[in-house]
Amino acid sequence: MINELQINRLVNSVEQLASRDETVIRRTSRRMALEWDDVTQVIDFLHSPYERGHWELRADWIGSSTLSVYLLGKLGTLSALDEVQDEIRLSGIGLRRRLPDEKHEELLRTTSRLSSINTLFQFSIELLDNGSTEVELEQEDEWIEKIDPAELKSTFPEAWNIFKQEILPNYIDSAIDDGFLQGKNGLSYILASPKDRVIDLISTSKSSLDPWERFYSALGYIQHASIQRVFAPDEALFKPYFAFVSAALPRLIDDERSYRTFAQSLDYYQANDFQHCISTLGLIAEDYLQRIYTTLLREPLASGMTLGQTIDRINSQIQDLYPSARQNLIALDSLYEKVNAANLGHSAELHSLLRDILSNIKDDRNYFSRRIEKIVKPQQRRQIFPKKILENLNEMLRWRNAASHNSRIPLGAHEADRTLFCLICLVDWWQGKINTLDWTRTKIEIVDVLILDARAET
């Protein structure tokens, strides 16, 4: 009889063949219905990833699991492989060639497809408990109808109870096609799937990952599992950032036009086109900065301005709202007249004149000291953006320029993640100001409030 090693080799071989034939790029759904608690936790992470961190479940995936062997036996796949017992030493490729083509997808569905494994239990539990099910099976999963629910329950009672009690109540079957697992305790993002012989799930809460770890362990699919909280390094912290933005996008963006452009940038990210992804995010940033300029300064912004030019224009116009009072030098002509007319023989008059001279010299020295200080150390500029938003704008500008000018700076997923993070912070800050400021006040009064808020947040 075929052994576990050969099953794993066979699965790897069929998986490689399937990967070569796969031409469709999975697009991240932007219509996924999230529970309120999920949305709140995801948005908290998106706004403050360094403070919140995320939880990660990592484990090795075993294609020849207890459930895999059970299903392959029930479906006749093992019998088909046993017919080549005389060539038991065949490699994975050799076994694949002797396995009927119609069994290839069935093999992958039973050994390394989370959607099929979960659907098997969802379908079986509903059928056994209710006598019917509303689960609509895909053509590739029609083999599930051949599995006896009662026997499945008695064979895998622990996994059955975990799925029924801790996963099924909020399970969304369609979510997995978008790269997520939705269970009773919340949302988890699939960072790496069994196709890679590992499973890597990320969530904003540990309680979301626990049921999946115990469920797949009870079926024999995973080993060496660990659940850890991640704060660093940056690349690891931001790995799920785009996916979480995709899931929460309707709650993050309240503008239809920006929503569509955001969706385009997410598509670029899914296609690993990070240069166009960053450029598209830069366009959104330009749009929001133009809104900020027009809303605060009550005048149109010249068209065709770049992201950097728009930032500079906002800063310069804010400074122009507060002209500095001009200080003039004290004229010394009157002192010369007093010197010419003074009777230096009278000490009182001489003392008064000298005091005037010294006072004027003192004032002039103070004036020139301030002028020198301004040259050496420029006066602090009035700023409507808090320090963190300014830092985000500068970083976003750096990546946008690198993408637009085809510079030699390498642009990958992490640079796109960081650009998106900086943009989300800007959008969140401005949407908050739109909703909380008293817009019946004058232009200068509103700018004053923003400057005071910026200083308080620094």
Secondary structure, DSSP 4 states (H G I P E B T S, - for coil): ---HHHHHHHHHHHHHHHHHH--PPPPPPS-----HHHHHHHHHHHH-HHHH-EEEEEEEE-TT-HHHHHHHHHTTHHHHHHTTGGGTT--HHHHHHHS-THHHHHHHHHHS-HHHHHHHHHHHHHHHHHS-------GGGGGGGGS-HHHHHHHSHHHHHHIIIIIGGG--GGGGGGTEEEETTEEEEEEE-GGGTEEEEEESSHHHHHHHHHHHHHTT-EEEEEEEEE--SHHHHTTTHHHHHHHHHHHH---HHHHHHHHHHHHHHHTT-HHHHHHHHHHHHHHHHHHHHHHHH-SPPPTT--HHHHHHHHHHHHHHTSPPPP-PPPP-HHHHHHHHH--TT-HHHHHHHHHHHHHHHHHHHHHHHHHHHHHHSPPPPP-SS-HHHHHHHHHHHHHHHHHHTT-SS---HHHHHHHHHHHHHHHHHHHHHHHHS-TTS-HHHHHHHHHHHHHHH-
